Amino acid sequence: MTDSTKDTQRQAALDYHEFPKPGKLEIRATKPLANGRDLSRAYSPGVAEACLEIKENAAHASRYTARGNLVAVVSNGSAVLGLGNIGALASKPVMEGKAVLFKNFANIDCFDIEVDETDPEKLADIVCALGPTFGAINLEDIKAPDCFIVEDICRERMNIPVFHDDQHGTAIVVGAAATNALRVAQKSFEDIKIVSTGGGAAGIACLNMLVKLGVKRENIWLCDIHGLVYEGRAKDMNPQKAAFAQASDLRTLDQVIDNADLFLGLSGPNVLKPEMVAKMSDQPIIFALANPTPEIMPEAAREVAPNAIIATGRSDFPNQVNNVLCFPFIFRGALDVGATEINDDMKIACVEGIAELARATTSAEAAAAYQGEQLTFGADYLIPKPFDPRLVGVVSAAVAKAAMESGVATRPIKDLDEYVETLNQSVFKSALLMRPVFEAARTASRKIVFSEGEDERVLRATQAILEETTEKPILIGRPEVVERRCDRLGLTVRPGKDFDIVNPENDPRYRDYWQTYHKIRARDGVTPDIARAIMRTNSTAIGAVMVHRGEADSLICGTIGEYRWHLDYVNQVLGDDVYSPHGALSLMIMEDGPLFIADTHVWSLPSPENLAIVAQGAARHARRFGVEPRIAFCSQSQFGNQKEGSGKRLRDAIALLDLRDTDFEYEGEMNVDAALEPEVCARLLPDSRLSGPANVLIFGHADAASATRNILKAKADAIAVGPILMGMGNRAHVVTPSITARGLLNMAAIAGTPVANYG
């Protein structure tokens, strides 16, 4: 790597931390605070009620406050990454980053706490004093042996999980990788010889974990910077190292490496030489985990042992041992059952869960995030990737189960299968991008009517809407059916109590509704008898009439049936000279960011004018999500090389936009790869108007747009938000039958945005 490249990367990292606002964290409220009533509940006098409940029963702190989902990442900066003792303040970027990982991977709220205290007992006192604030403590980057002292004191005095991730997180992931490496090599823990370099916190914890997994202590040879840890050695010793001292006359790594099955390196660069690898057993297992330069580079090891099984701490080689595979999910499981500690059973459950997941078929999302890598279980795929979405379900559930079975869970989970389903929901991918939409929706309490109110997804979304937003859902359905299904699903919401319901079989407004519908459609051949029948059987038409009459602010329909059928009724009732469907915009949330696609459902063969209006609407909507639009008009034609077909219509649409006062980037017509890959675009059209990869794709055929949307969903495991119906003033949205409960919640937030904010 050249000095210029290093400088560029360094500046990019600094810019990432500084802009658009310093740091990587901020605090956001989870409850509305829009009026005096909210204020009186959030603070005085209402807050006193929660205080008294907690005073009466300390367990209620997890019920009435964020404590049950709040972790502290605590460090004194004495052993930060490979930077060493840089002090508490300089460690803050690392601790903030840890907090971000907690939130993004496991939806755990986290405060980073940097403490300027080097005395381990005093540091432990400070941490223990923080107990009332947090549901768990993550100790981080504290040098050995101080970390052992701090953790032991805190574990003894605190009744919440205390976990030093440098020790146990590394040990768990190493344990999972070792479990699978031995399976590939057809060896067992009980029979192997281990040679380890590094007597620090992580190294000792890894060895302790391997002993718990079945390795015989007498088969472990620990070396540090001074050579073998042997009985009687006085230099640089502590009780943790002494536990692995060997009664031997051997003194160097080179002397003890003979016939070793597993090398475990947590020390420094180039410690393990190729000639040492040659002395190891057949198909040696080499975990060279020093960063950024491992104890031996993989290619050097394979020169003397071509069948070696190798893991490193780096992302540019297979089998990266990364603590993020462990800590978010072990804390998720521990917090969810109210564990009083993270014990050995929970750690081993975490090991087994991670190892098991690597042996399973790779998820489409993980494959999309790591294109080009072979993600099939074997020597080069011992542990799953951090972006495998199944980690939270598999690992957290295993940890929660182990906590309950070992007796440290204060809030046992009754239904583990339901818990796993909850963990596997796609909320984490969509939450960050949807945040500005949810915040805009909280500025008003809009009434949202769901036409398919008996659908399970609608019922689950209704529960979430009432918990997470200020919106007022209205469901169209039979009350007894809705009541029964809410009960069966274990939902706490009930019709008539928590939300309004319209019963198409027996509603006092029936006459008003059919007469309203007849008045709107009388000149289109709709007789009173037809209007009566439709208002008994067509829930989409009922919902549209409610919006027309002002009894609801927006309609969401389409969880069953065909899109155009629903759209026809929406347009019949709500379309007029001001409002008409302009296009359907789908937001696809993928690992590398959002991608908007239009028009997916409204126009089969859009005209140039349709396309221009779709582009303008898409630009407005992209900004609602905090995305600055870069629009590409996509076709088989590329920059005029095909004179007819969709290419011509797209070129005409661009010509129309050129005449209008636009404030967004657009380019085309072009192939999708040119739209998404700036290098391709620059090669084809050096003076392109796009400043980066397109994030809005507009197609000249609905078939192309819809196919792209569905391929991304099916094969890239992208999360779909929408389709968003443009042109109807946010008065109606038609979804698709594949939508999830979380997708309906997202659509409710979009529908809940006041029209003045809608654009």
C-alpha positions in Angstrom: 0.0 0.0 0.0 1.4 3.4 -1.0 1.8 6.3 1.3 -0.8 8.2 -0.8 -3.3 5.4 -0.4 -2.7 5.3 3.3 -3.2 9.1 3.6 -6.5 8.8 1.6 -7.8 6.0 3.8 -6.8 7.9 6.9 -8.6 11.0 5.8 -11.7 9.0 4.8 -11.8 7.4 8.3 -11.4 10.8 10.0 -14.2 12.3 7.8 -16.4 9.4 8.6 -16.1 10.2 12.3 -16.4 14.0 11.9 -19.3 14.4 9.3 -22.1 15.1 9.1 -21.9 15.5 12.9 -19.0 14.4 15.2 -19.1 10.9 16.5 -21.1 7.8 15.7 -23.9 8.0 18.3 -26.8 10.1 19.4 -29.7 9.7 21.8 -33.3 9.6 20.5 -36.5 9.5 22.5 -38.7 6.4 22.2 -42.0 8.1 23.3 -43.8 11.1 21.9 -43.3 14.4 23.5 -45.7 16.6 21.5 -48.0 18.2 24.0 -48.6 18.9 27.7 -50.1 15.5 28.2 -47.0 13.8 27.0 -44.8 16.0 29.1 -46.8 15.2 32.3 -46.4 11.5 31.6 -42.7 11.7 30.6 -41.7 13.8 33.5 -43.5 15.3 36.5 -46.0 14.3 37.8 -46.5 11.0 35.8 -42.9 9.9 36.1 -43.4 9.4 39.9 -45.7 6.5 39.2 -42.9 4.6 37.5 -40.4 5.5 40.2 -42.7 4.1 42.9 -43.3 0.9 41.0 -39.5 0.3 40.7 -39.1 1.2 44.4 -41.7 -1.4 45.2 -40.1 -4.0 42.9 -36.7 -3.5 41.4 -37.5 -5.9 38.6 -39.9 -3.3 37.2 -36.9 -1.2 36.1 -36.8 -3.3 33.0 -40.5 -2.8 32.5 -40.7 1.0 32.9 -37.2 2.1 31.8 -34.7 1.3 29.1 -32.4 -0.5 31.7 -33.3 -4.0 30.4 -32.0 -3.2 27.0 -29.1 -0.9 28.0 -25.4 -1.9 28.1 -22.4 0.0 29.2 -19.1 -0.4 27.3 -16.5 0.6 29.9 -12.8 1.1 29.3 -9.8 2.9 30.8 -8.0 2.8 27.4 -5.1 0.7 28.8 -5.0 -1.8 25.9 -6.9 -0.5 22.9 -6.8 -2.7 19.8 -3.2 -2.7 18.6 -2.6 0.8 19.8 -1.7 -0.1 23.4 -2.2 2.2 26.4 -3.5 5.3 24.7 -5.7 6.4 27.6 -9.4 6.7 28.3 -10.1 9.7 26.1 -8.4 8.4 23.0 -10.2 5.1 23.4 -13.6 6.8 22.9 -13.9 6.3 19.1 -13.5 2.6 19.7 -16.1 2.4 22.4 -18.5 4.5 20.3 -18.0 2.0 17.5 -18.7 -0.9 19.9 -21.9 0.8 20.9 -22.9 1.2 17.2 -22.3 -2.6 16.6 -24.5 -3.4 19.6 -27.3 -1.3 18.1 -27.0 -2.3 14.5 -26.6 -6.1 15.0 -28.8 -6.7 18.0 -30.8 -3.6 18.6 -29.3 -3.1 22.0 -28.9 0.5 23.3 -25.5 1.3 24.6 -23.6 4.0 26.3 -19.8 4.2 26.0 -18.1 5.1 29.3 -14.4 6.0 29.3 -12.9 6.1 32.8 -9.6 7.8 33.6 -8.6 5.3 36.3 -5.7 2.9 36.1 -6.1 1.2 39.5 -8.1 -2.0 38.8 -9.8 -2.1 42.2 -10.9 1.6 41.9 -12.0 1.0 38.4 -14.1 -1.9 39.6 -15.7 0.3 42.3 -16.7 2.8 39.6 -18.2 0.1 37.4 -20.1 -1.4 40.3 -21.5 2.0 41.2 -23.1 2.2 37.7 -25.2 -0.9 38.3 -28.5 0.8 38.7 -28.3 2.4 35.2 -27.5 -0.7 33.1 -28.8 -4.1 32.4 -25.3 -5.4 31.6 -21.7 -4.3 31.5 -19.2 -4.9 28.6 -15.7 -4.3 29.8 -13.4 -3.4 26.9 -9.7 -2.8 26.2 -8.4 -3.1 29.8 -4.9 -4.5 30.0 -4.0 -7.8 31.6 -3.9 -8.7 34.4 -6.0 -5.7 35.5 -8.9 -6.9 33.4 -9.1 -10.1 35.4 -9.2 -8.2 38.6 -11.9 -5.8 37.4 -14.1 -8.5 36.0 -13.8 -10.8 39.1 -14.8 -7.9 41.4 -17.7 -6.8 39.2 -19.0 -10.3 38.7 -19.0 -10.9 42.4 -20.7 -7.7 43.4 -23.1 -7.0 40.6 -26.3 -8.9 39.8 -26.2 -8.3 36.1 -24.1 -9.8 33.3 -20.5 -8.5 33.3 -18.5 -9.6 30.2 -15.0 -8.7 29.2 -15.3 -9.0 25.5 -11.5 -9.0 24.8 -11.4 -12.2 26.8 -14.6 -14.0 26.4 -15.8 -12.7 23.0 -12.6 -13.7 21.4 -12.7 -17.0 23.2 -16.2 -17.8 22.1 -15.5 -17.1 18.4 -12.2 -19.0 18.6 -14.1 -21.9 20.2 -16.6 -21.9 17.4 -13.9 -21.8 14.7 -11.9 -24.5 16.5 -15.0 -26.7 16.8 -15.5 -26.6 13.0 -11.8 -26.8 12.1 -11.5 -30.0 14.1 -14.6 -31.3 12.3 -13.0 -30.6 9.0 -9.7 -32.2 10.1 -11.5 -35.1 11.7 -9.9 -34.6 15.0 -11.2 -34.2 18.5 -10.6 -31.7 21.4 -9.7 -34.5 23.7 -6.7 -35.7 21.5 -5.1 -32.5 20.2 -2.0 -30.7 21.2 -2.2 -26.9 21.3 0.6 -24.4 21.2 -0.4 -20.8 22.0 1.5 -17.5 21.8 0.2 -14.6 23.9 -0.4 -14.6 27.6 -2.7 -11.7 27.6 -6.4 -11.5 28.5 -7.6 -12.9 25.1 -5.1 -15.7 25.0 -5.8 -16.9 28.5 -9.5 -16.8 28.0 -9.2 -18.8 24.7 -7.3 -21.5 26.4 -9.8 -21.7 29.3 -12.6 -22.0 26.7 -10.8 -24.7 24.8 -10.4 -26.6 28.1 -14.1 -26.3 28.7 -14.7 -27.7 25.2 -12.6 -30.8 26.1 -8.9 -30.0 25.5 -6.7 -31.6 28.2 -4.8 -28.9 30.1 -1.6 -30.9 29.9 -1.8 -30.8 26.1 -1.6 -26.9 26.1 1.8 -25.2 25.7 1.6 -21.5 26.3 4.4 -19.2 25.1 4.8 -15.4 25.5 7.4 -12.9 24.6 9.8 -14.6 27.1 9.3 -18.1 25.7 7.5 -21.1 27.3 5.5 -20.6 30.4 7.0 -23.3 32.6 6.7 -24.3 36.2 9.0 -22.2 38.4 9.3 -19.3 36.0 9.3 -16.0 37.8 9.6 -13.4 35.0 6.3 -11.7 33.9 4.0 -14.2 35.6 0.5 -14.0 37.1 -1.9 -16.7 38.3 -3.7 -16.9 35.0 -0.5 -17.7 33.1 0.7 -20.0 35.9 -2.4 -22.2 35.4 -0.9 -23.3 32.1 2.7 -23.8 33.2 4.4 -26.9 31.9 6.8 -29.1 33.8 9.4 -29.1 30.9 13.0 -28.3 30.1 11.9 -26.9 26.7 12.0 -23.1 26.5 11.1 -21.8 23.0 8.2 -21.8 20.6 10.4 -23.6 18.0 11.0 -26.4 20.6 7.4 -27.0 21.6 5.7 -26.7 18.2 6.5 -30.4 17.2 3.4 -32.3 16.3 1.1 -29.5 17.4 -2.4 -29.9 16.0 -3.5 -26.3 16.7 -1.5 -23.1 16.8 -3.3 -20.3 18.6 -1.7 -16.9 18.1 -2.7 -13.8 19.9 0.6 -12.1 20.1 2.4 -10.2 17.3 3.5 -10.3 13.6 5.6 -13.0 12.1 6.0 -15.0 15.4 5.3 -18.3 13.7 7.9 -19.3 11.0 7.2 -21.6 8.1 9.8 -24.0 9.4 7.8 -24.2 12.6 4.6 -25.0 10.6 6.5 -27.8 8.9 7.0 -29.4 12.3 3.2 -29.4 13.1 0.9 -32.4 12.6 -0.8 -33.3 9.4 -3.4 -30.8 8.3 -2.4 -28.3 11.0 -4.9 -25.8 12.3 -3.4 -22.3 12.5 -5.2 -19.4 14.1 -2.9 -16.4 13.5 -5.0 -13.7 15.0 -2.6 -10.8 15.6 -3.8 -7.6 13.8 -3.1 -6.1 11.4 -0.2 -8.5 10.6 -0.8 -12.1 11.8 1.8 -14.4 13.3 2.2 -15.9 9.9 0.7 -14.9 6.6 -1.7 -17.6 5.2 0.3 -18.0 1.9 3.5 -18.6 3.9 1.9 -21.3 6.0 0.5 -23.0 2.9 3.8 -23.2 1.2 4.9 -25.8 3.8 1.5 -27.1 4.7 -0.9 -26.9 1.7 -3.8 -28.5 3.5 -3.5 -26.2 6.6 -6.7 -24.8 8.0 -6.1 -21.1 8.7 -8.0 -18.3 10.5 -6.8 -14.8 11.0 -8.2 -11.5 12.5 -8.3 -9.9 9.0 -11.2 -9.4 6.7 -9.2 -10.0 3.5 -8.6 -13.7 4.3 -11.1 -16.5 4.9 -12.2 -17.2 8.5 -11.9 -13.9 10.1 -12.2 -14.3 13.9 -14.3 -11.3 14.7 -15.9 -10.6 18.1 -18.9 -9.1 16.5 -20.1 -12.7 15.8 -20.5 -13.0 19.5 -21.0 -10.0 21.8 -24.2 -8.4 20.3 -26.0 -11.8 20.3 -24.8 -13.1 23.7 -25.9 -9.8 25.3 -29.2 -9.9 23.4 -30.0 -13.4 24.8 -28.8 -12.5 28.3 -30.9 -9.2 28.4 -34.0 -10.8 27.0 -34.2 -13.3 29.9 -33.0 -10.9 32.5 -29.8 -13.0 33.2 -27.9 -12.2 36.3 -24.6 -13.2 34.7 -23.1 -14.7 31.6 -22.0 -18.1 32.7 -20.1 -20.9 31.1 -23.2 -22.6 29.8 -24.3 -19.5 28.0 -20.8 -19.1 26.5 -20.7 -22.7 25.3 -24.2 -22.3 23.8 -22.9 -19.3 22.0 -19.9 -21.3 20.7 -22.2 -24.1 19.5 -24.7 -21.7 17.9 -22.0 -19.9 15.9 -20.4 -23.2 14.8 -23.8 -24.7 13.8 -24.7 -21.7 11.7 -21.5 -22.0 9.7 -22.4 -25.5 8.9 -25.9 -24.5 7.6 -26.7 -23.3 4.1 -25.5 -19.7 3.7 -28.2 -17.1 3.7 -28.9 -15.1 0.5 -28.2 -11.9 2.5 -24.8 -13.0 3.6 -24.0 -14.1 0.0 -25.1 -10.7 -1.3 -22.9 -8.9 1.3 -19.9 -11.0 0.4 -20.1 -11.4 -3.3 -17.2 -13.4 -4.8 -16.5 -15.4 -1.6 -17.2 -19.1 -1.3 -19.5 -19.3 1.7 -19.8 -23.1 2.0 -18.8 -25.0 5.1 -15.2 -26.2 4.9 -11.6 -25.3 5.6 -12.2 -21.7 4.2 -15.5 -21.2 5.9 -15.4 -22.2 9.5 -17.5 -19.4 11.0 -20.4 -17.4 9.6 -20.1 -13.8 8.4 -21.1 -10.9 10.7 -23.8 -9.9 8.2 -25.5 -13.2 8.3 -29.0 -12.2 9.5 -29.6 -15.5 11.2 -27.0 -14.9 13.8 -29.3 -13.0 16.1 -31.9 -15.8 16.0 -29.6 -18.7 16.3 -27.1 -17.4 18.8 -29.3 -15.2 21.0 -31.9 -18.0 21.3 -29.3 -20.5 22.3 -27.9 -18.2 24.9 -31.4 -17.4 26.3 -32.2 -21.1 26.5 -28.9 -21.9 28.3 -29.5 -19.0 30.8 -32.9 -20.4 31.6 -31.7 -24.0 31.9 -28.8 -23.0 34.1 -31.0 -21.0 36.4 -29.7 -17.4 35.9 -32.7 -16.1 34.0 -35.1 -13.9 36.0 -37.5 -13.4 33.1 -37.7 -16.8 31.3 -39.2 -16.9 27.8 -42.2 -19.1 27.5 -42.1 -19.8 23.8 -38.6 -20.0 22.3 -39.9 -20.6 18.8 -41.8 -17.4 19.0 -38.8 -15.6 20.4 -36.7 -16.8 17.5 -39.3 -15.6 15.0 -39.2 -12.2 16.7 -35.4 -12.0 16.5 -35.4 -12.9 12.9 -37.6 -10.0 11.8 -36.0 -7.7 9.4 -36.4 -4.6 11.7 -32.7 -4.0 12.0 -32.1 -3.4 8.3 -35.0 -1.1 7.8 -34.9 0.8 11.1 -32.1 3.2 10.4 -33.3 4.3 6.9 -36.9 4.5 8.1 -36.0 6.8 11.1 -36.7 10.1 9.4 -40.0 8.9 8.1 -41.1 7.7 11.6 -40.0 11.0 13.0 -42.0 12.9 10.4 -45.0 10.7 11.1 -44.8 11.5 14.9 -45.7 15.2 14.2 -49.3 14.2 13.7 -51.7 11.5 14.8 -53.2 10.4 11.4 -55.8 7.7 11.1 -54.7 4.8 8.9 -57.3 2.3 7.6 -56.3 -1.2 6.7 -58.6 -2.8 4.2 -57.5 -6.4 5.1 -58.0 -6.1 8.8 -58.3 -9.8 9.5 -54.8 -10.6 8.1 -52.3 -11.7 10.7 -49.7 -9.3 9.3 -52.0 -6.4 9.6 -52.8 -7.4 13.2 -49.1 -7.7 14.1 -48.5 -4.4 12.4 -51.3 -2.8 14.3 -49.7 -3.9 17.6 -46.4 -2.3 16.5 -48.1 0.8 15.3 -49.7 1.4 18.6 -46.4 0.7 20.4 -44.1 2.7 18.2 -46.1 5.6 16.6 -48.8 8.1 17.3 -51.0 6.9 14.5 -54.5 5.6 15.0 -55.1 2.3 13.0 -58.6 1.4 11.8 -59.2 -2.2 10.6 -61.8 -3.4 8.2 -62.9 -6.9 9.3 -65.3 -9.0 11.4 -64.7 -8.1 15.1 -65.1 -11.6 16.3 -62.5 -12.9 13.8 -60.1 -10.1 14.7 -60.6 -10.7 18.4 -60.0 -14.4 18.0 -56.9 -14.0 15.9 -55.4 -11.4 18.2 -55.8 -13.8 21.1 -54.3 -16.7 19.1 -51.3 -14.6 18.1 -50.7 -13.5 21.7 -51.3 -9.8 20.8 -52.5 -7.4 23.5 -54.4 -5.1 21.2 -58.2 -5.6 20.9 -60.8 -4.2 18.5 -62.9 -1.4 19.9 -60.5 -0.8 22.7 -57.1 -0.2 21.2 -58.2 0.5 17.6 -61.4 1.2 15.7 -62.9 -1.5 13.5 -65.4 -1.4 10.5 -67.5 -4.5 10.2 -68.5 -4.9 6.6 -71.3 -7.4 7.7 -72.9 -5.0 10.2 -71.8 -1.4 10.5 -74.1 1.5 11.4 -72.5 3.6 8.7 -73.3 1.1 5.9 -76.1 3.2 4.4 -73.9 6.3 4.4 -71.1 4.4 2.7 -73.0 2.8 -0.1 -74.8 6.1 -0.9 -71.4 7.9 -0.9 -70.0 5.3 -3.3 -73.1 5.4 -5.5 -72.9 9.2 -5.7 -69.3 9.0 -6.9 -69.8 6.2 -9.4 -73.4 6.7 -10.5 -72.4 8.0 -13.9 -70.1 5.0 -14.4 -72.8 2.4 -14.5 -72.9 1.7 -10.8 -76.5 1.2 -9.6 -77.6 1.4 -6.0 -77.7 -2.4 -5.8 -74.2 -2.7 -7.0 -73.1 0.0 -4.6 -74.7 -1.9 -1.7 -73.0 -5.1 -2.7 -69.6 -3.5 -3.0 -69.9 -1.9 0.4 -70.6 -5.4 1.9 -67.9 -7.2 0.1 -65.1 -4.9 -1.1 -62.9 -3.8 1.8 -60.7 -1.7 -0.5 -63.6 0.3 -1.7 -64.9 0.7 1.9 -61.5 2.1 3.0 -61.3 4.4 0.1 -64.8 5.8 0.9 -63.7 6.3 4.5 -60.8 8.5 3.3 -63.1 10.3 0.9 -65.5 11.1 3.8 -62.6 12.2 6.0 -63.1 9.4 8.5 -59.5 8.2 7.8 -56.5 10.0 6.5 -54.9 7.2 4.4 -55.7 3.7 3.2 -53.4 0.8 3.1 -54.6 -2.2 1.0 -53.3 -5.0 -1.2 -52.0 -7.7 1.3 -54.1 -10.1 -0.8 -55.2 -9.9 -4.4 -53.8 -8.2 -7.5 -52.3 -4.7 -7.4 -54.2 -3.2 -10.3 -57.5 -4.4 -9.0 -57.0 -2.5 -5.7 -55.6 0.5 -7.6 -58.7 0.7 -9.8 -61.0 1.1 -6.7 -58.6 3.6 -5.1 -58.6 5.7 -8.2 -62.4 5.4 -8.8 -63.1 6.8 -5.3 -60.1 9.1 -4.6 -58.9 10.1 -8.0 -59.8 13.6 -9.3 -58.4 16.6 -11.0 -55.9 17.0 -8.2 -55.0 13.5 -7.3 -54.2 10.6 -9.7 -51.7 7.7 -9.6 -48.4 8.9 -11.0 -46.4 5.8 -10.3 -45.3 3.2 -7.7 -41.9 3.6 -6.1 -40.3 0.7 -4.2 -37.5 1.2 -1.8 -35.1 -1.8 -1.6 -32.8 -1.8 1.5 -29.7 -3.8 0.9 -26.4 -4.3 2.7 -24.7 -1.6 0.7 -27.5 1.0 1.1 -30.9 1.9 -0.3 -32.0 1.6 -3.9 -35.3 3.1 -5.2 -37.0 1.5 -8.2 -39.9 2.9 -10.3 -42.4 2.5 -11.8 -43.1 -1.0 -10.5 -46.9 -1.3 -10.7 -48.9 1.7 -12.1 -47.9 2.2 -15.8 -47.3 -0.9 -17.9 -45.8 1.2 -20.7 -45.2 4.7 -19.3 -45.1 7.7 -21.7 -42.3 10.2 -21.6 -44.5 12.5 -19.5 -45.3 9.7 -17.1 -41.6 9.0 -16.7 -40.7 12.6 -16.1 -43.4 12.9 -13.4 -42.2 9.6 -11.8 -38.7 10.9 -11.7 -39.8 14.1 -10.0 -41.9 12.2 -7.5 -39.1 9.7 -6.8 -36.6 12.5 -6.1 -39.0 14.0 -3.5 -39.5 10.6 -1.8 -35.8 9.7 -1.7 -35.2 12.9 0.3 -37.9 11.8 2.8 -35.6 8.9 3.6 -32.5 11.2 3.9 -31.2 10.1 0.5 -30.0 12.7 -2.0 -31.4 11.3 -5.3 -29.2 10.3 -8.2 -31.6 9.1 -10.9 -30.8 6.8 -13.7 -33.3 6.1 -16.6 -32.6 2.4 -17.3 -33.1 0.6 -20.6 -31.5 -2.0 -22.8 -30.5 1.0 -24.9 -27.4 2.9 -23.7 -26.9 6.6 -24.4 -28.7 6.5 -27.7 -27.3 3.3 -29.3 -30.9 2.1 -29.9 -33.2 4.6 -31.7 -36.6 3.1 -30.9 -38.3 1.2 -28.0 -37.9 2.2 -24.4 -34.7 4.0 -25.1 -36.5 6.7 -27.1 -39.2 7.2 -24.5 -36.6 7.5 -21.8 -34.7 10.0 -23.9 -37.8 12.0 -24.4 -38.5 12.0 -20.7 -35.0 13.3 -20.0 -35.6 16.1 -22.6 -38.8 17.1 -20.7 -36.9 17.2 -17.4 -34.2 19.4 -19.1 -36.9 22.0 -19.7 -38.1 21.9 -16.1 -36.7 23.4 -12.9 -35.2 20.4 -11.3 -32.9 20.1 -8.3 -31.7 16.5 -8.6 -29.2 14.6 -10.7 -30.5 12.4 -13.5 -28.9 10.6 -16.4 -29.7 8.1 -19.1 -30.8 6.2 -20.9 -28.4 3.5 -19.7 -27.9 -0.1 -18.7 -28.3 -0.9 -15.0 -24.6 -1.8 -14.6 -23.6 1.6 -15.9 -26.1 3.2 -13.5 -24.8 1.3 -10.5 -21.1 1.2 -11.3 -19.5 4.7 -11.8 -16.4 3.1 -13.4 -18.6 1.6 -16.2 -20.5 4.8 -16.6 -17.3 6.9 -16.8 -15.9 4.6 -19.4 -19.0 4.9 -21.6 -19.9 8.5 -20.9 -17.0 10.5 -19.3 -19.1 13.6 -18.9 -22.0 11.9 -17.1 -24.2 14.1 -14.9 -24.2 11.5 -12.1 -21.7 12.3 -9.3 -21.8 8.7 -8.1 -23.7 5.4 -8.4 -27.4 5.9 -9.0 -29.7 5.3 -6.1 -33.0 5.6 -8.1 -33.6 3.4 -11.1 -36.5 4.3 -13.4 -37.5 1.8 -16.1 -39.4 2.2 -19.3 -41.5 -0.9 -18.7 -43.3 -2.0 -15.6 -42.1 -5.6 -16.3 -38.5 -4.5 -16.0 -39.0 -2.5 -12.9 -41.1 -5.2 -11.2 -38.7 -7.9 -12.1 -35.8 -6.0 -10.8 -37.6 -5.4 -7.5 -38.6 -9.0 -7.1 -35.2 -10.4 -8.1 -33.6 -8.2 -5.4 -36.0 -9.5 -2.9 -35.7 -13.2 -3.8 -32.0 -13.5 -4.6 -30.3 -10.6 -2.8 -32.6 -10.9 0.3 -33.2 -7.1 0.1 -35.9 -5.7 2.4 -38.6 -4.0 0.4 -40.4 -0.9 1.6 -43.5 0.0 -0.4 -44.5 0.2 -3.1 -45.2 3.9 -2.4 -48.1 5.2 -4.5 -47.2 8.6 -5.8 -49.7 11.2 -6.9 -52.4 10.4 -4.4 -51.4 13.0 -1.8 -50.5 10.2 0.7 -54.2 9.3 0.9 -53.8 5.6 -0.3 -51.1 3.0 -0.8 -51.4 -0.3 -2.4 -48.9 -2.9 -1.1 -48.2 -6.4 -2.5 -49.1 -9.9 -1.0 -45.5 -10.6 -0.1 -45.3 -7.7 2.4 -44.4 -8.6 6.0 -45.8 -7.2 9.3 -42.7 -5.0 9.5 -43.3 -3.8 6.0 -46.8 -2.8 6.9 -45.5 -0.9 9.9 -43.1 0.9 7.5 -45.9 1.7 5.1 -48.0 3.0 8.0 -45.2 5.4 8.9 -45.1 6.6 5.3 -48.9 7.0 5.3 -48.7 8.7 8.7 -46.6 11.5 7.4 -48.7 14.8 7.2 -49.5 15.8 3.6 -47.6 19.1 4.2 -44.4 17.1 4.8 -45.1 14.8 1.9 -44.1 16.8 -1.1 
